[in-house]
Structure formats: structure tokens, C-alpha cells
Amino acid sequence: MANQPLLNYKSLDDIRARKEALRQELQRDSLSMKTQWNSLFHKPEAKTPTRRMTTLMTTGASVFDGLILAWKLYNRLGGGKRKTTKKRKGLLASLFS
């Protein structure tokens, strides 16, 4: 569309015809984008029991993995409580105290 030369319009009918052609082209592109979007983000329905079980196990493993990641981050970033570090005594100080 960017490579098309500028059109010389002679009348309002020429403009209306061009407008209609562009509208139809936009509708086709919109329909094409909708079908591509749906095929990208919507999984097909699992019809067999084996596929349903596989989908369930995959989803369960993903949720479990997310929970473990959240738990690790929670503990690594403080876990909502302050950790106090004890100052270690040296070997000689612990022997004579």
C-alpha cells in the first residue's frame, strides 16, 4: 500500500469507490488478524481422555513450579521478617568463656 502511486481522483464517485475498496481491505485484514490471534492464544479443546489428563498434569506442574518459585523468592527476600545475624566468637574466645 505504501508503494502505490498517488491516485488522481476526478469525481466524488472515484473517492467513494476508493474508500469502499479500502474499507473491504481493512475488514479482510481485521478478520485475518482475529483468526491468527485466536489460533495463537486459544488452545484447542482436549477431546480424548489421555489428552485431558496430559493437559491437567501439565497445568498442575506449572502451578506447582510457580508456587515453589514464589516460596523461594519470599524466603530469599526476607520472608516478611527481619533476620538477625549472630556475631560469631572467635575460637579462643569460645574456649575461654
TIKOL-273228 format. One record per residue (C-alpha): residue number from 1; chain; x, y, z. Coordinates in pm, whole numbers, plus 50000, padded with zeros to 5 digits. Example, Ala and Ser with C-alpha at 12.3 -4.5 7.8 and 13.67 -1.06 7.14 Angstrom:
<pt num="1" cadena="A" px="51230" py="49550" pz="50780"/>
<pt num="2" cadena="A" px="51367" py="49894" pz="50714"/>
***
This chain:
<pt num="1" cadena="A" px="50000" py="50000" pz="50000"/>
<pt num="2" cadena="A" px="50290" py="50238" pz="50069"/>
<pt num="3" cadena="A" px="50437" py="50164" pz="49725"/>
<pt num="4" cadena="A" px="50125" py="50264" pz="49535"/>
<pt num="5" cadena="A" px="50147" py="50588" pz="49339"/>
<pt num="6" cadena="A" px="49918" py="50874" pz="49432"/>
<pt num="7" cadena="A" px="49583" py="50842" pz="49259"/>
<pt num="8" cadena="A" px="49422" py="51132" pz="49082"/>
<pt num="9" cadena="A" px="49054" py="51147" pz="49163"/>
<pt num="10" cadena="A" px="48825" py="51303" pz="48905"/>
<pt num="11" cadena="A" px="48497" py="51297" pz="49097"/>
<pt num="12" cadena="A" px="48335" py="51214" pz="49428"/>
<pt num="13" cadena="A" px="48239" py="50872" pz="49292"/>
<pt num="14" cadena="A" px="48608" py="50789" pz="49246"/>
<pt num="15" cadena="A" px="48673" py="50883" pz="49608"/>
<pt num="16" cadena="A" px="48376" py="50679" pz="49729"/>
<pt num="17" cadena="A" px="48489" py="50376" pz="49528"/>
<pt num="18" cadena="A" px="48842" py="50403" pz="49669"/>
<pt num="19" cadena="A" px="48702" py="50442" pz="50020"/>
<pt num="20" cadena="A" px="48489" py="50129" pz="49979"/>
<pt num="21" cadena="A" px="48786" py="49931" pz="49846"/>
<pt num="22" cadena="A" px="48998" py="50037" pz="50143"/>
<pt num="23" cadena="A" px="48717" py="49951" pz="50386"/>
<pt num="24" cadena="A" px="48687" py="49600" pz="50242"/>
<pt num="25" cadena="A" px="49065" py="49554" pz="50258"/>
<pt num="26" cadena="A" px="49065" py="49661" pz="50623"/>
<pt num="27" cadena="A" px="48784" py="49417" pz="50702"/>
<pt num="28" cadena="A" px="48979" py="49130" pz="50541"/>
<pt num="29" cadena="A" px="49292" py="49224" pz="50734"/>
<pt num="30" cadena="A" px="49095" py="49251" pz="51057"/>
<pt num="31" cadena="A" px="48944" py="48906" pz="51005"/>
<pt num="32" cadena="A" px="49288" py="48764" pz="50929"/>
<pt num="33" cadena="A" px="49433" py="48916" pz="51247"/>
<pt num="34" cadena="A" px="49144" py="48781" pz="51457"/>
<pt num="35" cadena="A" px="49194" py="48427" pz="51333"/>
<pt num="36" cadena="A" px="49571" py="48445" pz="51386"/>
<pt num="37" cadena="A" px="49524" py="48588" pz="51737"/>
<pt num="38" cadena="A" px="49276" py="48319" pz="51833"/>
<pt num="39" cadena="A" px="49494" py="48039" pz="51699"/>
<pt num="40" cadena="A" px="49791" py="48178" pz="51891"/>
<pt num="41" cadena="A" px="49632" py="48224" pz="52233"/>
<pt num="42" cadena="A" px="49346" py="47974" pz="52248"/>
<pt num="43" cadena="A" px="49439" py="47611" pz="52284"/>
<pt num="44" cadena="A" px="49230" py="47353" pz="52103"/>
<pt num="45" cadena="A" px="48989" py="47157" pz="52320"/>
<pt num="46" cadena="A" px="49127" py="46828" pz="52451"/>
<pt num="47" cadena="A" px="48889" py="46560" pz="52323"/>
<pt num="48" cadena="A" px="49049" py="46234" pz="52432"/>
<pt num="49" cadena="A" px="49086" py="46131" pz="52797"/>
<pt num="50" cadena="A" px="49461" py="46091" pz="52754"/>
<pt num="51" cadena="A" px="49499" py="46445" pz="52622"/>
<pt num="52" cadena="A" px="49281" py="46583" pz="52902"/>
<pt num="53" cadena="A" px="49496" py="46404" pz="53161"/>
<pt num="54" cadena="A" px="49814" py="46534" pz="52998"/>
<pt num="55" cadena="A" px="49676" py="46888" pz="52999"/>
<pt num="56" cadena="A" px="49575" py="46855" pz="53363"/>
<pt num="57" cadena="A" px="49919" py="46725" pz="53464"/>
<pt num="58" cadena="A" px="50096" py="46999" pz="53268"/>
<pt num="59" cadena="A" px="49882" py="47268" pz="53428"/>
<pt num="60" cadena="A" px="49936" py="47117" pz="53773"/>
<pt num="61" cadena="A" px="50312" py="47103" pz="53725"/>
<pt num="62" cadena="A" px="50315" py="47467" pz="53610"/>
<pt num="63" cadena="A" px="50118" py="47578" pz="53915"/>
<pt num="64" cadena="A" px="50344" py="47377" pz="54146"/>
<pt num="65" cadena="A" px="50654" py="47525" pz="53983"/>
<pt num="66" cadena="A" px="50512" py="47876" pz="54028"/>
<pt num="67" cadena="A" px="50439" py="47811" pz="54395"/>
<pt num="68" cadena="A" px="50793" py="47684" pz="54457"/>
<pt num="69" cadena="A" px="50936" py="47990" pz="54282"/>
<pt num="70" cadena="A" px="50718" py="48223" pz="54491"/>
<pt num="71" cadena="A" px="50823" py="48045" pz="54812"/>
<pt num="72" cadena="A" px="51192" py="48069" pz="54724"/>
<pt num="73" cadena="A" px="51164" py="48439" pz="54639"/>
<pt num="74" cadena="A" px="50967" py="48505" pz="54956"/>
<pt num="75" cadena="A" px="51230" py="48339" pz="55172"/>
<pt num="76" cadena="A" px="51524" py="48489" pz="54984"/>
<pt num="77" cadena="A" px="51389" py="48842" pz="55004"/>
<pt num="78" cadena="A" px="51333" py="48836" pz="55377"/>
<pt num="79" cadena="A" px="51010" py="48644" pz="55417"/>
<pt num="80" cadena="A" px="50835" py="48932" pz="55591"/>
<pt num="81" cadena="A" px="51059" py="48916" pz="55898"/>
<pt num="82" cadena="A" px="51399" py="49051" pz="55975"/>
<pt num="83" cadena="A" px="51679" py="48807" pz="56009"/>
<pt num="84" cadena="A" px="51933" py="48887" pz="56276"/>
<pt num="85" cadena="A" px="52278" py="48752" pz="56233"/>
<pt num="86" cadena="A" px="52464" py="48646" pz="56540"/>
<pt num="87" cadena="A" px="52817" py="48763" pz="56568"/>
<pt num="88" cadena="A" px="53042" py="48463" pz="56590"/>
<pt num="89" cadena="A" px="53301" py="48449" pz="56854"/>
<pt num="90" cadena="A" px="53650" py="48353" pz="56767"/>
<pt num="91" cadena="A" px="53784" py="48010" pz="56856"/>
<pt num="92" cadena="A" px="53989" py="48133" pz="57151"/>
<pt num="93" cadena="A" px="53703" py="48343" pz="57290"/>
<pt num="94" cadena="A" px="53465" py="48049" pz="57282"/>
<pt num="95" cadena="A" px="53719" py="47825" pz="57459"/>
<pt num="96" cadena="A" px="53780" py="48066" pz="57749"/>
<pt num="97" cadena="A" px="53427" py="48189" pz="57808"/>
***
